[in-house]
Amino acid sequence: MTPRLGRPLEPNEAKERARQAAVLGDPLALRVLSTIASGDDPSHLSEELRASGREVEASLAALRSVGMLSLGQTGDALTAEAWVRYGRLLTSWSSASDIDEAAPVEPLPESIVHVARDLAYRFSSTFNEQTVVRYVLESYQLLNARAKTRAHLPALTARYAADRLEALASARGIVLRGTPEVLFVCVRNASRSQIAAAYLSHLAGSSVHVRTAGSSPDEQINPRVIASLREAGIPLPDEYPKPLTDEVVRAADYVITMGCGDACPVYPGRRYMDWSLDDPTHLDEAGIRRVRDDIRSRVEQLIEEMGLKH
């Protein structure tokens, strides 16, 4: 049985979503929201969209009335609801960087063949076998290049490839989730991003879907970070550092970077945030606690911004 990815809408939720869809059914309102989502100056909407000021203001008012825009000191901005529900629909992007499904596939190690076979069956209603095999092969190669021991590579490859395929399905709109998707990215994916993901998962639970990645991932999560989280009573599930890939960025509604520079690709329709945090790698226990507590505070603010309860 395919696991449920959400729940049916309640009557009041359906009415709210229908009102939003009705407003977005107006091409001008949709273009207004798309232009603001792209980061363009809202004060020049009339010129850019070649519409009268009255028409633009009517669209802005309609978008505000259904909770898609909020008017602040710097002008109109998309609400968390708008980013989560419609962000990826507001801007276009080229699929030129997608994996070429017609390209030849290299031979796989026998242990990975079994992984590919299992995942091909699991994702048979979503992707063809060749796509699954390519993702399994690439995931194996990315993990293998950094592994010092290979005893757990097949299991890690299965998890990593499955997560990437789920992200790809979400990014392409094949699977629609009823919860926001958040991606935390740091350099090693061994400390800061793992702390943030652990806190967000712990505080927000199933109301959010969390991923992590690293621009240059380590082999394992920093043991002192694990100890610090345990000290705070925060569980860290069986996580592991993983390389940053394109589809997990495209699948995210919120992308939060932590000291990884320009390694994370920027796509329209996502909310990007950069958290300036010390790298715990060279800090003592007190320093790690300070970073840990700082991250918790930021995560709590993020939860509030997304309108989630904790």
N, C-alpha and C positions, 0 to 999 in steps of 0.2 A: 504494500500500500504506500502511495506517495505521501510523505509527511505534509501536514497542513502548514502553509507559510503565513497564515493569518486567520482572521475570523470574519464572518459575514458582517456587513455594516448594520448597526442598529438603526431604527427608523429616523432618529434625529440626525445621526451621522449621514445617512443617505440624503436627507433633505439639504443639509449643509453642503455636501459634495455636489448635489444637483444644482444648487444656486451658484456655486463656483464654476461649474461646467457651463452653465448658461451664460455667465459673464464672459468666460473665455471663448464662447462661441462667437463673440463679436470680434472679427479680425483686427480691428483697431485696438481694442482692449488687450488682445493677445500680444500685439506688436508693442504696445506700451509696456506691458509687463516684461516682454522679452528684451526690450531695449534697456530697461532698468537692471534686469538680471545680468546683462552683458557688461555692466559697469559704466555705461555712458552717462553723461551729465543730464539729469532729469529736467534741468531748466531749458534745454534745447529740444525737447520732444517735438514741439510743433514743427520746427524746421526740419528735423531729421525724418519725421514721419510724413511730412507734407500734409499736415492736417491743421485745421483751425484750432486756436486756443480753446474755444468753447468745446469742440469735440474731444480734445485731449483731456480737458478738465472733467468732462462727463465720464470718460473712461477711467480716469484716476479715482473719481468718486465711487464708481461702480466696483472697482477692485478693492477699495478700502472697505466698502460695505459688506463684502464677503470675506474679509480677513486676509486678503492677499497682499495688501500693502499697509504699511503704517507710516504715518507722517511724523517725522522727527525734526530736530533742529537743522539737520542738513538736507531735508527734503524727504521724498518718499523712498522707502526701502522695502524689499521683500520681507515678509514675515517668515518665521520658521516654518509655518504651515505651507507657505508657498514654495519654499525651497524643497521641503521634504516631498510634498505631493506632486509638484509640477516642474521642479528645477530642470530635470533632464529633458523636458519637452519644450523648453523655452528657447533653446539655441541649437543650431545645427553643428555637426562636426563630421569630419571626413572619416570614412572607415578604411582609409588607405593603409593604416598601420595594423589593421586586423590581421590575424594569422591567415596566410594563404592556404586555403583548404585543399588546393590542387597540388601543392608542393609535395615532393617525394618525402617519405618518412624513413628515418634511419632505423636500423635494426635495434630492438630493445633487448636488454638483459632479460633472462628468463623470469626472474622474480618480478620484474616490472611488467612483463607480458600479462601475468595474472592480475596485476593491478589494473592494467588497461582494459582487460576483458571484463572485470567486475564493474568498472566505472562506465564502460560502454553500455552495459546492460542497465545500470542505474540511471544514466542520462539518455537512454534510447529515445525517449519522447521529446527530448530537447535538442540534442545534437547528433550528427551522424558519427559513425564509428571513427572515421578518419580525423575529425576534429578532436575527439576525446583522446585518441592515441597521440596526436601531436602535443596536446597539453600535458599528457602524462610524461612523454619523453622530455619536453622542455622543463617540466617541474623537476624531474629526476636529475637532469643535467645541472640545473641551478643549485639544487641541494648538494649534489655529489661534488661539485667544484669546491665547496666549503667544508665538507665533512672530514673529520679526522678519523672517525670510525664509521663503518658502513652497516653495522648490524641492524640498525633501525631505519635504514633508508627506504625500504619498501613501504613500511607503515607511514613514514613521514611523507613520502611521495604521494601515497593514496590520499592523505588528508589535505596536502597542499594542492594537488591537482583538483580534488573535489571542490575545495573552497574557491579556486580560480574559475572553475566551470560554473559554479553558482553565481559568482560575481559577473561572469560574462553574460549569463542568462538575464541577470538583473539589468546590466548595462544596456543590453539590446532590447529590453522591454518584453522579453519572452516570459519572464516571471515577474509579477508585480507584488512587492511586499507592502504590508500595511504599517510598517515601522520604518523610522529613519535609519540610514546606514552611515556609520561613522568610521573613518579610517584614521588611525594614528600612525605617523611615520617619524622615525628618528634614524640616526645613522646605523647603529648596530642592531636595532630592534631587540635589545637585550635588557634595557633599563627603563628609560623614560616612557616610551610608547607602551611597554608592558604594564607599567604602573597605572598609566591613564586608562588603558583598556580594562584592567582588573577593577579599578574603582567604578568606571562607568557601568560595567556589567553587574557589579555588586549593588550599586545604588539604583540603577534604572531597570535591572532585570530584563525581562522579555520585551519591554517596550522599546528597545533599541537593538540593532544588530551591529556588532563591533568587529572590526578587523584591525590588524597591525601589520607593519612591514618595515623593512630597513633598506636604506640606500646601499649599505655595505654590511650585511648582517653577520653577526657573530655566530659561533657554533652553538652556544647555549645561552640561556638567560643568566644574567649576573646572579650568582648564589646569594650575595649580600642583599640584593634587591628582593629576592624571594623571602629571605629572613626578615627584612624590614616590613614587607607586606604581611607576613605571618604575625609579626609583633602587633600590627594594627588590626588584626583579625580579618584581614582581607584574603580570601582564597585566590590562588593563582592556578587555574586549571592546567591541564597538561599542555601548556603552550610551548612554542619553540620559535626561534628567530627565522624569519623567512624573507626572501628578496622581494623588493617592490616591483610590481608588474602593472602594466597599463590597465588591464581590465578591472583591477580592484579600485583604481582611482576613478574610472568611469562609473563604477557601481555605487560610489559613495555620494551621499548628500552633503556630508561635512568631511573635509580633509584637514587634519590638524598636523602640522609639521613641527618638529622640535630639533632645530639645529642641523638639518640636512640640506640647507642651501637650496639650489635650484634643481635638485635631483628629482623632485616630484613634478610630473607634467601637470600643466594647468589646462583644464577644460571648462568651457562655459557651463553655467547651470549648477555649479557646486559652490558651497560656501567654504572658502579657504581661510584658515586661521594659522598664525605662527606663534607658538608659545616659546618665549625665551627662557630656557631652563639650563641650569648647570648639568653637565654630564656626570652622573653618579660614579662613573668608572674609577675616578681617582679621588673620590671623596671618602672621608671617614664615616663611621656610622651616624654621627650627629649630622653630617652634611647630607647623607642619604635621607635621613628622617626629614630634614628641612625641605628637600626636593619633593619627597613623597607627600608631605602635607601641603605644599604649594600646589602640586598636581591635583590633590583632592579638592582644594578650593576652586581651582579652575574647572574641574569636572562638574562640580556642583553648579557653577555659573552656567556651564554649557547645558546641563539638564534643564535649568530654569529657562534658558533661551529657547530651547526646543519645545518647551511647554510640557515636559514630562514630569511625572510625580516620582518622588523618592522618599 
